[in-house]
Amino acid sequence: MSPGDASGESPALEGDGALPTREELDLETKRGKLVRNVRDAMAALPVHFSSQTYIEGLEAGDLFSLNSMLGGSIEIQVVQTLNRLRAVWDPDEEWEEYAFIRSSQTFPDVRLVTNSAQLIAQGDQFGMGIELKGWYLLSREGEPSFRYTVTRDACDIHDLLVVVPWHLKNVLSGEPTVYKPFVESARFAADMRNHYWSVGRRAKDKARGAEKADNYYEITPPAGATPYPPPRMNIADHANTDGGKNFGRVARSEGLMDGYVLETLSTAVSGIEARHWVGFFKTYAESSQRDELHARIARQLARDRLAQNIDNDDLQGMLREWISRLPLAGDEADSD
């Protein structure tokens, strides 16, 4: 039951441009069943998630930085919820001496670990790992903005990449509410990211007559990466040319989570689809005058209410409250 019990050889990411293939787990093995059950537990997360965090009295400008303010706390609460769902991911009590532990200094940052000296001596310290990311659903970017640059050889075949969308229950205040997470093989996510960087981007550039030299699309992997590496070990793939620092933004890697992002942005938040809230936030970011902003948001709200057949005056009140908290662009600049 060693961590790297599947080939670490990278699939062809250049050359013929073939898409990576996902390595299938043997669901009859102890660890294969574990991963399947953890996926089930993650699907149940929105129902069972609870948080002691309650936010109120925020200035609207603070909403834009909520992910950095609360992201770590929410990830801790996700892990706590996952441990409470032990009956889901360990129904046969095969992992009684293990628990999910989060450490922001390791990869994956959530590991199913044991303190049993006997199990550690057998090479069974880790059951699996989860690289856990939060996504503030109403962020201006309209997509998860984290970077995932880890090389595939640092990923065990049983490790997962999990992205948990969330927002405050009442948009402006309340406890965090989470939605169905994105769950994918950590190794496959690394493969798809590299494929898009090396092959997908080249194909787009070629189609518009702007193909660049080979080095522009090349990726250099780190040396000696293995699953469950020690802290501070270099395990990141490096894009040879990345002036915009966009390598690792897996939300932009076509075919990986773009469909999930679109589906999640269609979720209704206080009666309005999340994507429209994102539009409001972008309107604020682009406006310098409060009166102009009020008019633009009012027009957008009217269009969205018509499109969604919504008749809820509470939304008008909520937006008026939100607008009243907005700092003027000049005020924001003075505070920097």
C-alpha positions in Angstrom: 0.0 0.0 0.0 2.8 2.4 -0.9 2.0 6.0 -1.8 3.2 5.8 -5.3 1.6 2.6 -6.4 0.9 3.8 -10.0 3.3 4.9 -12.7 4.5 8.4 -12.3 5.4 8.8 -15.9 3.8 11.8 -17.5 1.6 11.3 -20.5 2.5 13.0 -23.8 1.6 16.6 -23.4 3.2 17.8 -26.6 3.8 16.2 -29.9 0.5 14.7 -31.1 -1.4 16.9 -28.6 -3.5 13.9 -27.2 -5.5 14.8 -24.2 -4.3 13.2 -20.9 -6.3 10.2 -19.7 -7.4 9.8 -16.1 -5.9 6.9 -14.3 -8.7 4.7 -12.9 -8.5 3.5 -9.3 -9.0 -0.1 -8.4 -12.2 0.3 -6.3 -11.8 -3.2 -4.8 -8.7 -2.1 -2.9 -8.8 -0.5 0.6 -7.6 2.8 -0.7 -9.6 2.7 -3.8 -12.8 2.3 -1.7 -11.7 5.1 0.5 -11.4 7.6 -2.3 -14.8 6.6 -3.7 -16.3 7.1 -0.2 -14.5 10.4 0.3 -16.0 11.6 -3.0 -19.5 10.7 -1.6 -18.7 12.6 1.6 -17.7 15.6 -0.4 -21.0 15.5 -2.3 -22.8 15.6 1.1 -20.7 18.5 2.3 -23.3 21.3 1.6 -25.9 19.5 3.9 -23.5 18.8 6.8 -21.2 21.8 6.7 -21.4 24.0 9.8 -19.4 27.1 10.8 -19.0 29.1 14.0 -18.0 32.1 11.9 -20.6 34.9 11.6 -19.9 38.1 9.7 -21.8 41.4 9.9 -21.1 45.0 9.5 -18.7 44.7 6.6 -18.1 47.5 4.2 -19.0 46.5 0.7 -15.4 46.9 -0.4 -14.4 44.3 2.1 -16.5 41.7 0.2 -14.0 41.7 -2.5 -11.3 40.3 -0.2 -13.4 37.8 1.7 -11.6 34.8 0.3 -8.3 36.0 1.7 -9.9 36.9 5.0 -11.9 33.7 5.6 -10.5 31.2 3.1 -8.3 29.4 5.6 -11.0 29.3 8.3 -13.5 27.8 5.9 -11.0 25.2 4.8 -10.4 24.2 8.5 -14.2 23.9 8.9 -14.5 21.7 5.8 -11.9 19.3 7.3 -13.8 19.3 10.6 -17.0 18.5 8.7 -15.2 15.7 6.8 -14.0 14.1 10.0 -17.6 14.2 11.3 -18.7 12.3 8.2 -16.4 9.3 9.0 -19.4 7.0 8.8 -19.6 7.9 5.1 -16.0 7.5 4.1 -15.1 4.7 6.5 -18.3 2.6 6.8 -16.4 -0.6 7.5 -14.1 1.0 10.1 -10.9 0.2 8.2 -9.4 3.6 9.0 -10.1 3.9 12.7 -6.5 5.0 13.5 -6.6 7.8 10.8 -8.0 11.3 10.7 -7.9 14.1 8.2 -5.4 16.8 9.2 -4.9 20.1 7.5 -1.5 21.7 7.3 -1.0 24.7 5.0 2.7 24.0 4.7 2.3 20.6 3.0 1.1 19.1 -0.2 -1.6 18.0 -0.2 -2.6 20.4 2.5 -5.1 17.9 3.9 -3.9 14.4 4.6 -5.5 11.3 6.0 -2.8 10.4 8.6 -2.1 8.1 11.5 0.1 8.5 14.5 0.5 4.7 14.9 4.2 3.9 15.0 3.4 0.4 13.7 1.5 1.7 10.7 4.1 4.3 10.0 6.9 1.7 10.1 4.9 -0.3 7.6 4.9 2.7 5.2 1.2 3.3 5.8 1.3 6.8 7.4 -0.9 8.3 4.8 -4.2 7.0 3.5 -4.8 9.7 0.9 -4.5 13.4 0.4 -6.7 16.3 -0.6 -5.5 19.6 -2.0 -8.3 21.8 -0.7 -9.2 25.2 -2.2 -11.9 27.7 -1.3 -13.7 29.7 -4.0 -15.6 32.8 -2.9 -18.4 32.5 -5.3 -19.2 36.2 -5.6 -15.6 37.3 -6.3 -15.1 39.8 -9.1 -13.0 37.3 -11.1 -16.1 35.1 -11.7 -13.9 32.0 -11.4 -11.5 30.4 -8.9 -8.3 32.4 -8.9 -6.0 30.1 -7.0 -2.8 28.7 -8.7 -2.2 24.9 -8.8 1.3 24.4 -10.0 2.3 21.1 -8.3 3.9 18.5 -10.6 2.1 15.3 -11.3 4.9 13.2 -9.7 4.1 14.7 -6.3 0.6 13.4 -6.6 -0.4 10.0 -5.4 -3.0 8.3 -7.6 -5.4 8.5 -4.7 -5.0 12.2 -4.1 -7.7 14.7 -4.9 -8.0 18.3 -5.8 -11.2 19.8 -4.2 -12.6 23.3 -4.7 -15.3 24.4 -2.3 -17.5 27.4 -3.5 -19.0 29.5 -0.7 -20.5 32.9 0.1 -22.1 34.6 3.2 -25.6 33.4 3.7 -27.2 36.8 3.3 -24.6 38.1 0.8 -23.6 41.0 3.0 -23.6 39.1 6.3 -24.2 35.8 8.0 -22.4 32.5 8.2 -20.6 30.9 5.3 -22.7 28.7 3.0 -21.0 26.1 0.8 -22.0 24.4 -2.4 -21.2 21.1 -4.1 -17.4 21.0 -4.4 -15.4 20.3 -7.6 -13.6 17.0 -7.0 -10.9 15.7 -9.3 -7.8 13.5 -9.3 -4.9 15.8 -8.3 -2.7 14.0 -10.8 -5.1 14.4 -13.7 -5.7 18.0 -12.8 -1.9 18.6 -13.1 -1.9 16.8 -16.4 -4.8 18.8 -17.8 -3.2 22.1 -16.7 0.0 21.2 -18.5 -1.8 20.0 -21.6 -3.7 23.3 -21.9 -0.5 25.3 -21.3 1.6 23.4 -23.8 -0.9 22.2 -26.4 -4.2 24.2 -26.0 -2.5 27.6 -26.0 -0.3 26.7 -28.9 -3.4 25.6 -30.9 -5.2 28.9 -30.2 -2.2 30.9 -31.2 -1.7 28.9 -34.4 -5.4 29.4 -35.3 -5.0 33.2 -35.2 -1.6 33.1 -36.9 0.4 34.1 -33.8 2.2 30.8 -32.9 5.4 31.4 -30.9 8.6 29.5 -30.5 8.6 26.2 -28.7 10.1 27.6 -25.5 7.1 29.8 -25.1 4.9 26.7 -24.4 7.4 24.5 -22.5 7.2 23.5 -18.9 10.1 22.4 -16.7 9.3 19.9 -13.9 11.2 19.8 -10.6 13.7 17.0 -9.9 13.0 14.2 -7.5 9.3 14.9 -6.7 7.5 12.1 -4.9 4.0 11.8 -3.2 3.6 13.3 0.2 6.8 15.4 0.0 8.2 17.2 3.1 7.5 20.9 3.6 9.5 23.4 1.5 10.5 20.8 -1.1 10.3 22.1 -4.6 7.3 20.3 -6.2 6.1 23.0 -8.7 6.2 22.7 -12.4 7.6 25.9 -14.0 6.4 27.5 -17.2 9.4 28.7 -19.1 7.5 31.8 -20.3 4.9 33.2 -18.0 5.0 37.0 -17.9 1.4 37.2 -16.8 1.8 34.7 -13.9 -1.1 32.7 -15.2 0.4 29.2 -15.1 -1.5 27.1 -12.6 -4.8 28.9 -13.0 -6.7 25.6 -13.5 -10.1 27.4 -13.9 -8.7 28.6 -17.3 -7.5 25.1 -18.3 -10.1 24.1 -20.9 -11.8 20.8 -20.3 -11.0 20.6 -16.6 -13.4 22.7 -14.5 -14.8 25.2 -16.9 -18.2 23.4 -17.1 -18.4 23.2 -13.3 -17.7 26.9 -13.0 -20.5 27.8 -15.4 -22.9 25.5 -13.6 -22.0 26.9 -10.2 -22.3 30.5 -11.3 -25.9 29.7 -12.3 -26.7 29.0 -8.6 -29.3 31.3 -7.1 -28.0 33.5 -4.3 -30.7 35.4 -2.5 -32.9 35.0 -5.6 -30.3 36.1 -8.2 -27.9 33.9 -10.0 -24.4 34.2 -8.7 -23.1 35.3 -12.1 -25.3 38.4 -11.9 -23.9 39.2 -8.4 -20.4 39.0 -10.0 -21.6 41.4 -12.6 -22.7 43.8 -9.9 -19.3 43.6 -8.3 -17.6 44.2 -11.7 -19.9 47.2 -12.2 -18.7 48.6 -8.9 -15.0 48.0 -9.7 -15.4 50.0 -13.0 -17.4 52.9 -11.5 -16.1 56.0 -9.9 -19.4 57.7 -9.0 -22.0 56.3 -6.6 -25.0 57.8 -8.4 -23.8 56.4 -11.7 -23.2 53.0 -10.0 -26.7 53.1 -8.4 -28.3 53.7 -11.8 -26.2 51.0 -13.6 -27.0 48.4 -10.9 -30.7 49.3 -10.9 -30.8 48.8 -14.7 -28.9 45.5 -14.5 -31.2 44.3 -11.7 -34.3 45.1 -13.7 -32.9 43.1 -16.6 -32.0 40.1 -14.4 -35.3 40.1 -12.6 -37.1 40.0 -15.9 -34.9 37.3 -17.3 -35.4 35.1 -14.2 -39.0 36.0 -13.7 -38.3 37.2 -10.1 -40.7 39.3 -8.2 -38.9 40.0 -4.9 -38.7 43.5 -3.5 -36.2 42.3 -0.9 -33.6 42.2 -3.6 -34.0 45.9 -4.2 -33.6 46.6 -0.5 -30.5 44.3 -0.3 -28.9 46.1 -3.2 -29.7 49.5 -1.8 -28.0 48.5 1.5 -25.0 47.1 -0.5 -24.7 50.4 -2.5 -24.9 52.5 0.7 -21.8 50.8 2.0 -19.7 51.3 -1.1 -16.7 53.5 -0.6 -16.2 56.1 -3.3 -13.4 55.4 -5.7 -11.5 58.4 -4.3 -12.0 57.2 -0.7 -10.7 53.8 -1.7 -7.6 55.3 -3.2 -6.9 57.4 -0.1 -7.0 54.4 2.1 -4.2 52.5 0.3 
